[in-house]
Amino acid sequence: QVQLVESGGEWVQPGGSLTLSCVVPESRFSSYTLAWYRQIPREREFVARISRDGTTAYSGAVKGRFSLSRDDARKTVHLEMTNLTPEDTAIYYCNSRPAGYTWGQGTQVTVSS
């Protein structure tokens, strides 16, 4: 069973930046489209995805502020978040797209002054 490990979340002031990381110990990591999601009060919403060829896509809420990259050698995906707002406060999770792994613990991002 693949155990996803997210990290990098913390408290940050509005306008600040954070980079989240996720290790996906999957032998065929480079073959998968991977994504970040975030848990807001009533749902888990899609944030961004990166295909195996490096093509990315973002939700409207984060487009232009977030950037997703992958390191196939380290089986890691990184989500660089800039110009953060309180609306970005959430628990952030990574998974495949569509989500096929058991969800990890996530990493908490809190944006407040």
N, CA and C atoms as a LAMMPS dump frame, in Angstrom:
ITEM: TIMESTEP
0
ITEM: NUMBER OF ATOMS
339
ITEM: BOX BOUNDS ff ff ff
-5.0000000000000000e+02 5.0000000000000000e+02
-5.0000000000000000e+02 5.0000000000000000e+02
-5.0000000000000000e+02 5.0000000000000000e+02
ITEM: ATOMS id mol type element x y z
1 1 1 N 0.842 -1.181 0
2 1 2 C 0 0 0
3 1 3 C 0.885 1.242 0
4 2 1 N 0.594 2.147 -0.909
5 2 2 C 1.364 3.371 -1.012
6 2 3 C 0.928 4.34 0.087
7 3 1 N 1.877 4.816 0.849
8 3 2 C 1.583 5.758 1.922
9 3 3 C 2.085 7.138 1.51
10 4 1 N 1.166 8.029 1.3
11 4 2 C 1.501 9.385 0.882
12 4 3 C 1.941 10.195 2.086
13 5 1 N 2.974 11.01 1.911
14 5 2 C 3.49 11.817 3.009
15 5 3 C 3.6 13.268 2.545
16 6 1 N 2.701 14.084 3.072
17 6 2 C 2.705 15.512 2.749
18 6 3 C 3.439 16.285 3.829
19 7 1 N 4.072 17.379 3.442
20 7 2 C 4.776 18.206 4.409
21 7 3 C 4.872 19.64 3.913
22 8 1 N 5.252 20.528 4.816
23 8 2 C 5.518 21.908 4.439
24 8 3 C 4.47 22.91 4.886
25 9 1 N 3.347 22.44 5.367
26 9 2 C 2.303 23.358 5.791
27 9 3 C 2.65 24.04 7.11
28 10 1 N 2.217 25.276 7.229
29 10 2 C 2.421 26.021 8.465
30 10 3 C 1.575 27.282 8.432
31 11 1 N 1.693 28.072 9.449
32 11 2 C 1.02 29.364 9.483
33 11 3 C 1.832 30.384 8.692
34 12 1 N 1.116 31.225 7.944
35 12 2 C 1.773 32.264 7.178
36 12 3 C 0.834 33.466 7.089
37 13 1 N 1.396 34.619 6.988
38 13 2 C 0.58 35.836 6.874
39 13 3 C 0.057 36.005 5.452
40 14 1 N -1.049 36.703 5.285
41 14 2 C -1.558 36.971 3.93
42 14 3 C -0.476 37.617 3.064
43 15 1 N -0.404 37.17 1.834
44 15 2 C 0.635 37.646 0.93
45 15 3 C 1.9 36.825 0.978
46 16 1 N 1.985 35.917 1.919
47 16 2 C 3.176 35.103 2.069
48 16 3 C 3.219 33.931 1.108
49 17 1 N 4.265 33.138 1.242
50 17 2 C 4.498 31.999 0.351
51 17 3 C 4.849 30.753 1.151
52 18 1 N 4.526 29.617 0.581
53 18 2 C 4.888 28.327 1.154
54 18 3 C 5.122 27.357 0.02
55 19 1 N 5.937 26.349 0.294
56 19 2 C 6.096 25.248 -0.65
57 19 3 C 5.762 23.947 0.069
58 20 1 N 4.803 23.232 -0.461
59 20 2 C 4.422 21.93 0.071
60 20 3 C 5.107 20.837 -0.731
61 21 1 N 5.389 19.735 -0.053
62 21 2 C 6.006 18.594 -0.727
63 21 3 C 5.222 17.343 -0.406
64 22 1 N 5.278 16.405 -1.335
65 22 2 C 4.605 15.132 -1.131
66 22 3 C 5.467 14.026 -1.725
67 23 1 N 5.768 13.053 -0.903
68 23 2 C 6.499 11.889 -1.365
69 23 3 C 5.491 10.791 -1.682
70 24 1 N 5.628 10.228 -2.855
71 24 2 C 4.743 9.162 -3.305
72 24 3 C 5.601 7.939 -3.589
73 25 1 N 5.722 7.035 -2.641
74 25 2 C 6.624 5.888 -2.803
75 25 3 C 6.017 4.823 -3.711
76 26 1 N 5.845 5.192 -4.948
77 26 2 C 5.214 4.342 -5.957
78 26 3 C 6.281 3.977 -6.987
79 27 1 N 6.41 2.702 -7.269
80 27 2 C 7.47 2.267 -8.186
81 27 3 C 7.278 2.839 -9.579
82 28 1 N 6.037 3.094 -9.947
83 28 2 C 5.748 3.656 -11.271
84 28 3 C 5.369 5.138 -11.181
85 29 1 N 5.999 5.824 -10.25
86 29 2 C 5.7 7.234 -9.993
87 29 3 C 5.649 8.05 -11.264
88 30 1 N 6.635 7.87 -12.119
89 30 2 C 6.75 8.718 -13.311
90 30 3 C 5.613 8.507 -14.294
91 31 1 N 4.825 7.467 -14.113
92 31 2 C 3.733 7.169 -15.05
93 31 3 C 2.426 7.827 -14.672
94 32 1 N 2.368 8.384 -13.48
95 32 2 C 1.103 8.854 -12.954
96 32 3 C 0.935 10.36 -13.031
97 33 1 N -0.308 10.757 -13.237
98 33 2 C -0.689 12.143 -13.022
99 33 3 C -0.926 12.315 -11.534
100 34 1 N -0.304 13.323 -10.964
101 34 2 C -0.406 13.569 -9.53
102 34 3 C -1.045 14.921 -9.285
103 35 1 N -1.637 15.046 -8.133
104 35 2 C -2.408 16.253 -7.881
105 35 3 C -2.389 16.635 -6.414
106 36 1 N -2.726 17.88 -6.175
107 36 2 C -2.958 18.373 -4.828
108 36 3 C -4.436 18.718 -4.7
109 37 1 N -4.944 18.454 -3.51
110 37 2 C -6.321 18.774 -3.163
111 37 3 C -6.281 19.489 -1.82
112 38 1 N -7.374 20.146 -1.486
113 38 2 C -7.431 20.745 -0.162
114 38 3 C -8.81 20.547 0.439
115 39 1 N -8.782 20.354 1.74
116 39 2 C -10.014 20.118 2.487
117 39 3 C -10.514 21.426 3.055
118 40 1 N -11.636 21.846 2.587
119 40 2 C -12.31 23.005 3.158
120 40 3 C -13.517 22.468 3.912
121 41 1 N -14.246 23.269 4.685
122 41 2 C -15.223 22.712 5.628
123 41 3 C -16.115 21.589 5.113
124 42 1 N -16.6 21.713 3.91
125 42 2 C -17.594 20.71 3.496
126 42 3 C -17.15 19.828 2.34
127 43 1 N -15.962 20.047 1.825
128 43 2 C -15.565 19.226 0.692
129 43 3 C -14.046 19.233 0.522
130 44 1 N -13.59 18.281 -0.253
131 44 2 C -12.188 18.228 -0.639
132 44 3 C -12.131 18.655 -2.093
133 45 1 N -11.47 19.76 -2.352
134 45 2 C -11.487 20.294 -3.7
135 45 3 C -10.146 20.133 -4.393
136 46 1 N -10.216 20.044 -5.679
137 46 2 C -9.027 19.936 -6.519
138 46 3 C -8.288 21.26 -6.522
139 47 1 N -6.958 21.201 -6.477
140 47 2 C -6.141 22.414 -6.506
141 47 3 C -5.307 22.469 -7.786
142 48 1 N -4.551 21.403 -8.037
143 48 2 C -3.654 21.413 -9.195
144 48 3 C -3.256 19.987 -9.524
145 49 1 N -2.88 19.777 -10.779
146 49 2 C -2.395 18.466 -11.185
147 49 3 C -1.206 18.636 -12.109
148 50 1 N -0.397 17.569 -12.165
149 50 2 C 0.726 17.549 -13.092
150 50 3 C 0.775 16.182 -13.743
151 51 1 N 0.782 16.178 -15.041
152 51 2 C 0.792 14.928 -15.792
153 51 3 C 2.208 14.373 -15.87
154 52 1 N 2.334 13.182 -16.363
155 52 2 C 3.654 12.549 -16.414
156 52 3 C 4.602 13.275 -17.354
157 53 1 N 4.056 14.052 -18.285
158 53 2 C 4.923 14.81 -19.181
159 53 3 C 5.192 16.213 -18.653
160 54 1 N 4.713 16.504 -17.441
161 54 2 C 4.961 17.805 -16.832
162 54 3 C 3.905 18.85 -17.102
163 55 1 N 2.896 18.503 -17.869
164 55 2 C 1.804 19.451 -18.124
165 55 3 C 1.024 19.688 -16.836
166 56 1 N 0.731 20.937 -16.553
167 56 2 C 0.031 21.273 -15.324
168 56 3 C -1.325 21.908 -15.601
169 57 1 N -2.181 21.823 -14.606
170 57 2 C -3.486 22.476 -14.658
171 57 3 C -3.85 22.892 -13.241
172 58 1 N -4.563 24.002 -13.125
173 58 2 C -4.86 24.575 -11.817
174 58 3 C -6.329 24.946 -11.727
175 59 1 N -6.827 24.945 -10.5
176 59 2 C -8.177 25.438 -10.304
177 59 3 C -8.167 26.953 -10.49
178 60 1 N -9.316 27.499 -10.767
179 60 2 C -9.413 28.935 -10.956
180 60 3 C -9 29.727 -9.725
181 61 1 N -9.205 29.126 -8.558
182 61 2 C -8.912 29.828 -7.312
183 61 3 C -7.419 30.044 -7.083
184 62 1 N -6.585 29.209 -7.698
185 62 2 C -5.145 29.284 -7.419
186 62 3 C -4.318 29.593 -8.653
187 63 1 N -4.925 29.579 -9.807
188 63 2 C -4.183 29.797 -11.05
189 63 3 C -3.476 31.139 -11.018
190 64 1 N -2.216 31.109 -11.376
191 64 2 C -1.409 32.32 -11.353
192 64 3 C -0.683 32.554 -10.048
193 65 1 N -1.079 31.832 -9.013
194 65 2 C -0.424 31.981 -7.703
195 65 3 C 0.313 30.724 -7.271
196 66 1 N -0.174 29.558 -7.686
197 66 2 C 0.422 28.277 -7.308
198 66 3 C 1.156 27.675 -8.503
199 67 1 N 2.203 26.937 -8.2
200 67 2 C 2.966 26.274 -9.254
201 67 3 C 3.337 24.873 -8.8
202 68 1 N 3.03 23.903 -9.638
203 68 2 C 3.254 22.499 -9.296
204 68 3 C 4.399 21.942 -10.129
205 69 1 N 5.262 21.186 -9.463
206 69 2 C 6.375 20.544 -10.168
207 69 3 C 6.556 19.136 -9.626
208 70 1 N 7.293 18.351 -10.36
209 70 2 C 7.542 16.983 -9.925
210 70 3 C 9.007 16.63 -10.096
211 71 1 N 9.471 15.77 -9.216
212 71 2 C 10.836 15.245 -9.267
213 71 3 C 10.706 13.735 -9.313
214 72 1 N 10.772 13.192 -10.51
215 72 2 C 10.551 11.754 -10.657
216 72 3 C 11.64 10.931 -9.972
217 73 1 N 12.85 11.423 -9.927
218 73 2 C 13.937 10.671 -9.292
219 73 3 C 13.691 10.527 -7.791
220 74 1 N 13.111 11.559 -7.184
221 74 2 C 12.84 11.525 -5.746
222 74 3 C 11.391 11.176 -5.439
223 75 1 N 10.613 10.919 -6.479
224 75 2 C 9.206 10.539 -6.303
225 75 3 C 8.475 11.562 -5.441
226 76 1 N 8.675 12.783 -5.798
227 76 2 C 8.137 13.885 -4.999
228 76 3 C 7.47 14.912 -5.901
229 77 1 N 6.395 15.46 -5.411
230 77 2 C 5.771 16.596 -6.081
231 77 3 C 5.809 17.787 -5.13
232 78 1 N 5.989 18.957 -5.712
233 78 2 C 6.092 20.178 -4.923
234 78 3 C 5.019 21.161 -5.373
235 79 1 N 4.388 21.792 -4.403
236 79 2 C 3.398 22.814 -4.707
237 79 3 C 3.897 24.124 -4.129
238 80 1 N 4.317 25.012 -5.002
239 80 2 C 4.767 26.325 -4.576
240 80 3 C 3.571 27.263 -4.573
241 81 1 N 3.333 27.873 -3.429
242 81 2 C 2.158 28.728 -3.256
243 81 3 C 2.617 30.141 -2.93
244 82 1 N 2.158 31.097 -3.667
245 82 2 C 2.519 32.489 -3.441
246 82 3 C 1.274 33.337 -3.275
247 83 1 N 1.487 34.549 -2.765
248 83 2 C 0.383 35.487 -2.574
249 83 3 C -0.805 34.82 -1.882
250 84 1 N -0.518 34.157 -0.8
251 84 2 C -1.541 33.392 -0.093
252 84 3 C -2.571 34.315 0.55
253 85 1 N -3.797 33.845 0.587
254 85 2 C -4.897 34.579 1.204
255 85 3 C -5.548 33.704 2.271
256 86 1 N -6.329 34.299 3.16
257 86 2 C -7.023 33.476 4.17
258 86 3 C -7.898 32.386 3.552
259 87 1 N -8.367 32.602 2.34
260 87 2 C -9.196 31.58 1.674
261 87 3 C -8.399 30.347 1.288
262 88 1 N -7.085 30.426 1.354
263 88 2 C -6.248 29.263 1.069
264 88 3 C -6.042 28.393 2.3
265 89 1 N -6.529 28.831 3.43
266 89 2 C -6.419 28.036 4.655
267 89 3 C -7.159 26.716 4.477
268 90 1 N -6.454 25.622 4.701
269 90 2 C -7.034 24.29 4.501
270 90 3 C -5.985 23.245 4.859
271 91 1 N -6.428 22.007 4.898
272 91 2 C -5.498 20.877 4.943
273 91 3 C -5.254 20.469 3.495
274 92 1 N -4.02 20.389 3.116
275 92 2 C -3.647 20.066 1.741
276 92 3 C -3.192 18.607 1.657
277 93 1 N -3.693 17.939 0.644
278 93 2 C -3.392 16.529 0.417
279 93 3 C -2.877 16.344 -1.014
280 94 1 N -2.024 15.356 -1.179
281 94 2 C -1.684 14.955 -2.539
282 94 3 C -2.285 13.575 -2.803
283 95 1 N -2.424 13.266 -4.054
284 95 2 C -2.939 11.968 -4.486
285 95 3 C -2.753 11.899 -5.985
286 96 1 N -3.133 10.821 -6.565
287 96 2 C -3.137 10.736 -8.016
288 96 3 C -4.381 11.472 -8.518
289 97 1 N -4.456 11.609 -9.825
290 97 2 C -5.604 12.244 -10.441
291 97 3 C -6.109 11.35 -11.554
292 98 1 N -7.258 10.694 -11.415
293 98 2 C -8.156 10.759 -10.26
294 98 3 C -7.543 10.118 -9.018
295 99 1 N -8.068 10.469 -7.877
296 99 2 C -7.507 9.999 -6.615
297 99 3 C -7.679 8.494 -6.484
298 100 1 N -6.525 7.805 -6.389
299 100 2 C -6.595 6.361 -6.33
300 100 3 C -5.883 5.766 -5.125
301 101 1 N -5.096 6.561 -4.441
302 101 2 C -4.381 6.077 -3.274
303 101 3 C -5.192 6.361 -2.018
304 102 1 N -4.859 5.632 -0.977
305 102 2 C -5.406 5.97 0.332
306 102 3 C -4.882 7.345 0.722
307 103 1 N -5.766 8.187 1.213
308 103 2 C -5.367 9.548 1.558
309 103 3 C -4.374 9.54 2.726
310 104 1 N -3.398 10.439 2.638
311 104 2 C -2.456 10.597 3.726
312 104 3 C -3.011 11.508 4.799
313 105 1 N -2.131 11.958 5.683
314 105 2 C -2.551 12.812 6.789
315 105 3 C -2.777 14.25 6.345
316 106 1 N -2.183 14.627 5.244
317 106 2 C -2.296 16.007 4.793
318 106 3 C -1.361 16.914 5.582
319 107 1 N -1.314 18.166 5.163
320 107 2 C -0.499 19.15 5.846
321 107 3 C -1.304 20.443 5.958
322 108 1 N -1.338 20.998 7.153
323 108 2 C -2.196 22.148 7.436
324 108 3 C -1.527 23.44 6.993
325 109 1 N -2.251 24.212 6.22
326 109 2 C -1.831 25.559 5.828
327 109 3 C -2.816 26.543 6.453
328 110 1 N -2.286 27.478 7.211
329 110 2 C -3.115 28.498 7.837
330 110 3 C -2.613 29.87 7.411
331 111 1 N -3.497 30.65 6.827
332 111 2 C -3.141 31.987 6.358
333 111 3 C -3.959 32.991 7.158
334 112 1 N -3.292 33.734 7.987
335 112 2 C -3.99 34.727 8.798
336 112 3 C -2.993 35.758 9.292
337 113 1 N -3.538 36.879 9.695
338 113 2 C -2.684 37.927 10.248
339 113 3 C -2.761 37.908 11.777
